[in-house]
Structure formats: structure tokens, C-alpha cells
């Protein structure tokens, strides 16, 4: 069932899959997970938009990693530009083992276009938060720009990208140090040659895993990157939610933003 509530639609999660096709905009939804329900949102094709989506309640899992599921399954498969923005999912179920907590977003290897991921607030994912490296090393070379996002206490990586033109900008990665969390940002080398860019980003590990970690010696350009473990260009990261990133369920679902 679903019902209108204010300026957004409330959807009760019951294990369903929602599909967003090429050219479609899916927006202003508040998804009620209840106590352990699941939902999968698949956005493929080209030039699609998903925005103003909030989750409340406790997210369940469909199995154990690598089959623990993803909330969003995404790809721009038509060489266009698609967008996922203004998402609030404060946390998965921290009481579950990490291999029983779903990813927030999987970017499929058939991603050939560009994906803008803006103002996404999420925590306590399982295998990865935003898993965006597959197109770089095992697929169609599509790029991702992660901007103004805030992940917290994600296992085992918050942002995973390739060095095929992917970017991370104006984001804050936070780990409390109280939970296993291997990597803040994980950059993989692609099979084609290219660079990854990280700019104006803060990574707080509090001693839990690495700030910026690499796989197979990728090419990375960094500017004003502030981890607390010496893996960036500066020290002294600041902990805050980036401007524009939602800080409440209703703010995300209605399209309200954190004031700049």
C-alpha cells in the first residue's frame, strides 16, 4: 500500500522491486521499512533521475554477502547522464553482522554513461556503501561523480570507485572507531588507463581501517583531501554533514536541503 503524506508518497516496503526506466523521474518518496523489510530499486536505461527518497525503519537482508542485496541497483546503459540525489538512509541494522547488511548502491558493469550521485546520507551498510568500481575494471567504463555525500560507519568501504574518470568531491566520510570499517574510500585501477579525482573531502577513521586505500596502483589526483591517517594531502579532517545533504527523513522526501 502507499499513501500521500504532505508533499511525498509513503511506500510500505514488502520485498518488492521498483524499476525506473530510461528518461523516467522517480521522486518524493518516503519508504517505510518497518522492522526488517526489504525493497530494491532498479534504475537502468539512460537519462533517468531518482531524487528525494527517504527510508525509515530497519532494513532487512536477502542473504549473506555477496548476496545480501542492494537498495539501489543502477547503471546508465545508453551513454547518457543519470542522477541519484537527495537520499536519506541513516543506517542499516547495526545489530546484524556486516555480511548480512545490504549495500546502499550497486553500479553494474553495464554502466557506460555518467552517473551523478549528490547529497546522499547513509550509514551501516554491509559489503560496500556505494560500490561503483565494477564498470572500470570489469565493464563498460561508465563514470561516477559522488558529490556532497555523508556516509557513516560503513563496512567494509563507504565509497568504492575506479580510476576511469570517477570523482569524489565535497564529501565527508565518518567512522566512529567503535565498529569494524575497513576503508573510507577504496580506489581501484581500471583496465583502460585514466584517473580518479578526490577533492575537498574529509575522511575520519578514528583508527578503524584506512582513510584512502588503493587496489592495483590506480592513478589518483587529490586536492584538499583531509583524512586523519596521512593518506591524503592534508590533515585535520572536520566532521560535519555537507551543505545540501539531507539530515532528516522528511527533508529528503520533500526535497528540502540543508541550508548552504
Secondary structure, DSSP 8 states (H G I E B T S, - for coil): -EEEETTEEEEE-SS-EEEE-TT-EEEEEEEEEEEEE--EEEE-SSS-EEEEEEEEEEE--SSSTTSS-EEEEE--TTSSEEEEEEEEE----TTS-GGGS-EEEEE-TT--SEEEEEEEEEE--SS-SEE--HHHHHSS--EEEEES-EEES-SSEEEEEETTT-EEES-EEE--SSS---EEEEEE--SS---EEEEEEEEE-TTSSEEEEEES---EEEEEEEESSS-SSB--------TT---SHHHHHHT-----
